[in-house]
Amino acid sequence: MKAYIAVDMEGISGVVIPEQLGHGRLFYQEARRMLVNDTNAVVAGALAGGADEVLVEDAHSSGFNFIYEELHPDAEYITGGAHQQRFPFLEGADVMFLVGYHAMSGTANAVRDHTMSSASYQDIWINGAPAGEIMIDALIAGAHGVPVGLVTGDDKACGEARALLGNIETAQVKQAIGRHAARMLSPQRARELLQAKARRTVERVSELTPLGAPPTNTVRIRYNSTDLVDRIYFDGKACTKIDSRTVEYRGDGVLETLSAAKLIQPYSAPGEATL
């Protein structure tokens, strides 16, 4: 059984402020260790649950945040290449975990709420529904026939995941108080929870269903500024200007539509799941 683990950083246990989240920031090195420790706990749980192949992608920012020498020895890792395919080697996975994820842009009292890029996007809708990275990545997984079985992060991210994906496993490692504050589990208890939930997810794989999408899809984006919209070519069919900051993209297949909207790099998947 192959488990594919995508790891973001804002939802990692112990992470709450911007100074933890990027190269050269004051508390980034400490946060990298938190990232590795949470990741290792999930890997250990997946292996204990019966996974015989575990592939982990660093999905935060540059894709180069792990401390390589401290990673669990029985998984393999994808690092770097922030502008490549979002999830290389996803094909053939039995389940996907979204570890250290955060709530969508605009979620009240959520730690570091945003969708893809705080600098570029204010709001995103997919097929009329408000969308965050949990939905986007679950749709990418679903296009490959892979279900998302575990989401970890704060209470708002976990609630968003359950509302979208139903009775999956979630691991709430912190309770958000605001954008830069949370009530935390201790590191040891957070990692015990992550390991137990990862194990349970693998044990429940047969119960999980990939998130499907209709044959024709729309992605509507409200950008942060008018100049971002001014750079876009509108043909009135595949790409339509709604107002000075809002654009709608329409396409066949959710991967193609997300690619046209430049939310992911172009790539194809065999046999996209449909509703």
MARZAKE-80465 format. One record per residue (C-alpha): x, y, z. Coordinates in nm, 2 decimals. Layout:
<atoms>
{{X Y Z}},
...
</atoms>
This chain:
<atoms>
{{0.00 0.00 0.00}},
{{0.13 0.34 -0.10}},
{{0.07 0.65 0.12}},
{{0.14 0.99 -0.03}},
{{0.20 1.27 0.22}},
{{0.18 1.64 0.13}},
{{0.33 1.86 0.40}},
{{0.26 2.23 0.44}},
{{0.39 2.44 0.72}},
{{0.13 2.68 0.86}},
{{-0.07 2.39 1.02}},
{{0.23 2.22 1.18}},
{{0.21 2.20 1.56}},
{{0.38 2.49 1.72}},
{{0.36 2.72 1.41}},
{{0.16 3.05 1.45}},
{{0.36 3.35 1.33}},
{{0.51 3.46 1.00}},
{{0.86 3.47 1.15}},
{{0.85 3.09 1.15}},
{{0.76 3.03 0.79}},
{{1.04 3.13 0.55}},
{{1.41 3.12 0.49}},
{{1.60 3.38 0.68}},
{{1.31 3.45 0.93}},
{{1.39 3.47 1.30}},
{{1.23 3.14 1.41}},
{{1.24 2.95 1.09}},
{{1.51 2.70 1.19}},
{{1.31 2.60 1.50}},
{{1.00 2.56 1.29}},
{{1.18 2.33 1.05}},
{{1.24 2.09 1.34}},
{{0.87 2.11 1.43}},
{{0.80 2.03 1.06}},
{{1.03 1.73 1.06}},
{{0.90 1.59 1.39}},
{{0.54 1.61 1.28}},
{{0.62 1.46 0.94}},
{{0.81 1.17 1.11}},
{{0.52 1.10 1.34}},
{{0.28 1.07 1.04}},
{{0.53 0.85 0.85}},
{{0.56 0.62 1.15}},
{{0.19 0.60 1.18}},
{{0.14 0.52 0.82}},
{{0.40 0.24 0.83}},
{{0.25 0.10 1.15}},
{{-0.10 0.10 0.98}},
{{0.03 -0.12 0.70}},
{{0.17 0.11 0.43}},
{{0.47 -0.05 0.26}},
{{0.56 0.26 0.05}},
{{0.55 0.62 0.19}},
{{0.63 0.92 -0.03}},
{{0.64 1.26 0.13}},
{{0.64 1.59 -0.06}},
{{0.75 1.92 0.10}},
{{0.46 2.13 -0.03}},
{{0.54 2.46 0.15}},
{{0.68 2.76 -0.04}},
{{1.02 2.67 -0.19}},
{{0.96 2.30 -0.13}},
{{1.30 2.30 0.06}},
{{1.21 2.31 0.43}},
{{1.29 1.97 0.56}},
{{1.61 1.90 0.77}},
{{1.72 1.61 0.55}},
{{1.94 1.43 0.81}},
{{1.65 1.42 1.06}},
{{1.39 1.26 0.84}},
{{1.24 0.92 0.90}},
{{1.46 0.66 0.73}},
{{1.17 0.44 0.59}},
{{1.01 0.70 0.36}},
{{1.12 0.88 0.05}},
{{1.10 1.25 0.00}},
{{1.03 1.51 -0.27}},
{{1.20 1.85 -0.21}},
{{1.26 2.16 -0.41}},
{{1.09 2.24 -0.74}},
{{0.83 2.48 -0.62}},
{{0.72 2.55 -0.98}},
{{0.69 2.19 -1.10}},
{{0.39 1.96 -1.08}},
{{0.22 2.00 -0.75}},
{{0.23 1.63 -0.66}},
{{0.48 1.43 -0.87}},
{{0.46 1.05 -0.85}},
{{0.10 1.06 -0.71}},
{{-0.01 0.80 -0.96}},
{{-0.08 0.46 -0.80}},
{{-0.11 0.59 -0.44}},
{{-0.38 0.44 -0.23}},
{{-0.43 0.73 0.01}},
{{-0.32 1.09 0.05}},
{{-0.25 1.28 0.37}},
{{-0.25 1.66 0.39}},
{{-0.03 1.74 0.69}},
{{0.02 2.09 0.84}},
{{-0.26 2.24 0.63}},
{{-0.44 2.57 0.70}},
{{-0.79 2.71 0.65}},
{{-0.89 2.89 0.33}},
{{-0.86 3.27 0.29}},
{{-1.10 3.47 0.49}},
{{-1.17 3.21 0.76}},
{{-1.23 3.39 1.09}},
{{-0.98 3.32 1.37}},
{{-0.78 3.07 1.18}},
{{-0.40 3.04 1.20}},
{{-0.24 3.19 0.88}},
{{-0.56 3.16 0.67}},
{{-0.49 3.20 0.30}},
{{-0.54 3.02 -0.03}},
{{-0.22 2.95 -0.24}},
{{-0.08 3.31 -0.22}},
{{-0.18 3.59 0.02}},
{{0.00 3.83 -0.22}},
{{-0.21 3.74 -0.53}},
{{-0.55 3.59 -0.43}},
{{-0.82 3.72 -0.21}},
{{-1.08 3.45 -0.27}},
{{-1.12 3.14 -0.49}},
{{-1.43 2.94 -0.59}},
{{-1.43 2.61 -0.77}},
{{-1.76 2.51 -0.93}},
{{-1.93 2.78 -0.73}},
{{-1.80 2.67 -0.39}},
{{-1.55 2.86 -0.18}},
{{-1.21 2.68 -0.21}},
{{-0.90 2.66 -0.01}},
{{-0.59 2.45 -0.05}},
{{-0.76 2.15 0.11}},
{{-1.02 2.14 -0.17}},
{{-0.77 2.21 -0.44}},
{{-0.54 1.94 -0.33}},
{{-0.82 1.69 -0.27}},
{{-0.94 1.75 -0.63}},
{{-0.60 1.70 -0.77}},
{{-0.58 1.37 -0.57}},
{{-0.93 1.28 -0.69}},
{{-0.83 1.34 -1.05}},
{{-0.57 1.06 -1.00}},
{{-0.82 0.84 -0.83}},
{{-0.66 0.89 -0.48}},
{{-0.87 0.97 -0.17}},
{{-0.76 1.21 0.10}},
{{-0.79 1.03 0.42}},
{{-0.62 1.26 0.68}},
{{-0.59 1.64 0.73}},
{{-0.39 1.79 1.01}},
{{-0.38 2.15 1.13}},
{{-0.58 2.38 1.35}},
{{-0.94 2.34 1.44}},
{{-1.06 2.55 1.14}},
{{-0.86 2.35 0.89}},
{{-0.99 2.02 1.03}},
{{-1.35 2.15 1.03}},
{{-1.31 2.26 0.67}},
{{-1.18 1.92 0.57}},
{{-1.46 1.73 0.74}},
{{-1.72 1.96 0.58}},
{{-1.57 1.89 0.23}},
{{-1.46 1.53 0.26}},
{{-1.70 1.38 0.52}},
{{-1.59 1.12 0.77}},
{{-1.21 1.13 0.72}},
{{-0.95 1.14 0.99}},
{{-0.84 1.47 1.12}},
{{-0.57 1.56 1.37}},
{{-0.62 1.90 1.55}},
{{-0.28 1.99 1.68}},
{{-0.39 2.35 1.79}},
{{-0.70 2.55 1.85}},
{{-0.68 2.88 1.67}},
{{-0.74 3.20 1.86}},
{{-0.65 3.44 1.57}},
{{-0.44 3.46 1.27}},
{{-0.12 3.46 1.48}},
{{-0.22 3.29 1.80}},
{{-0.34 2.94 1.91}},
{{-0.39 2.71 2.21}},
{{-0.13 2.43 2.15}},
{{-0.10 2.07 2.24}},
{{0.24 1.99 2.38}},
{{0.49 1.86 2.11}},
{{0.48 1.51 2.25}},
{{0.10 1.49 2.26}},
{{0.07 1.64 1.91}},
{{0.30 1.38 1.77}},
{{0.13 1.10 1.95}},
{{-0.20 1.22 1.80}},
{{-0.05 1.25 1.45}},
{{0.09 0.90 1.46}},
{{-0.23 0.75 1.59}},
{{-0.44 0.93 1.32}},
{{-0.20 0.83 1.04}},
{{-0.22 0.47 1.14}},
{{-0.60 0.48 1.16}},
{{-0.62 0.64 0.82}},
{{-0.42 0.36 0.65}},
{{-0.63 0.10 0.83}},
{{-0.95 0.27 0.69}},
{{-0.84 0.31 0.33}},
{{-1.11 0.08 0.20}},
{{-1.37 0.32 0.33}},
{{-1.24 0.63 0.16}},
{{-1.36 0.78 -0.17}},
{{-1.17 1.02 -0.40}},
{{-1.32 1.37 -0.44}},
{{-1.47 1.39 -0.78}},
{{-1.54 1.69 -1.01}},
{{-1.79 1.74 -1.30}},
{{-1.68 1.71 -1.66}},
{{-1.69 2.09 -1.70}},
{{-1.53 2.30 -1.43}},
{{-1.51 2.67 -1.33}},
{{-1.25 2.84 -1.12}},
{{-1.33 3.20 -1.02}},
{{-1.06 3.41 -0.86}},
{{-1.08 3.74 -0.69}},
{{-0.73 3.88 -0.72}},
{{-0.58 4.12 -0.47}},
{{-0.53 4.41 -0.72}},
{{-0.65 4.53 -1.05}},
{{-0.30 4.52 -1.20}},
{{-0.30 4.14 -1.17}},
{{-0.62 4.12 -1.37}},
{{-0.49 4.37 -1.63}},
{{-0.22 4.12 -1.73}},
{{-0.47 3.85 -1.83}},
{{-0.60 3.78 -2.18}},
{{-0.98 3.73 -2.19}},
{{-1.15 3.54 -2.47}},
{{-1.50 3.54 -2.31}},
{{-1.52 3.16 -2.32}},
{{-1.23 2.99 -2.14}},
{{-1.14 3.31 -1.95}},
{{-1.40 3.58 -1.86}},
{{-1.35 3.91 -1.68}},
{{-1.62 3.94 -1.41}},
{{-1.52 4.27 -1.27}},
{{-1.20 4.47 -1.21}},
{{-1.05 4.21 -0.97}},
{{-1.24 3.89 -1.05}},
{{-1.18 3.64 -1.33}},
{{-1.36 3.31 -1.42}},
{{-1.19 3.03 -1.59}},
{{-1.38 2.74 -1.75}},
{{-1.25 2.41 -1.88}},
{{-1.30 2.04 -1.93}},
{{-1.13 1.85 -1.64}},
{{-1.04 2.00 -1.31}},
{{-0.67 1.97 -1.36}},
{{-0.69 2.15 -1.69}},
{{-0.90 2.42 -1.54}},
{{-0.67 2.47 -1.24}},
{{-0.38 2.48 -1.48}},
{{-0.55 2.75 -1.70}},
{{-0.61 2.96 -1.38}},
{{-0.23 2.91 -1.30}},
{{-0.31 2.76 -0.96}},
{{-0.10 2.46 -1.06}},
{{0.15 2.37 -1.32}},
{{0.00 2.19 -1.63}},
{{0.00 1.81 -1.61}},
{{-0.24 1.53 -1.70}},
{{-0.38 1.24 -1.50}},
{{-0.53 0.92 -1.63}},
{{-0.90 0.88 -1.58}},
{{-1.01 1.18 -1.37}},
{{-1.28 1.09 -1.13}},
{{-1.61 1.27 -1.21}},
{{-1.93 1.33 -1.01}},
</atoms>
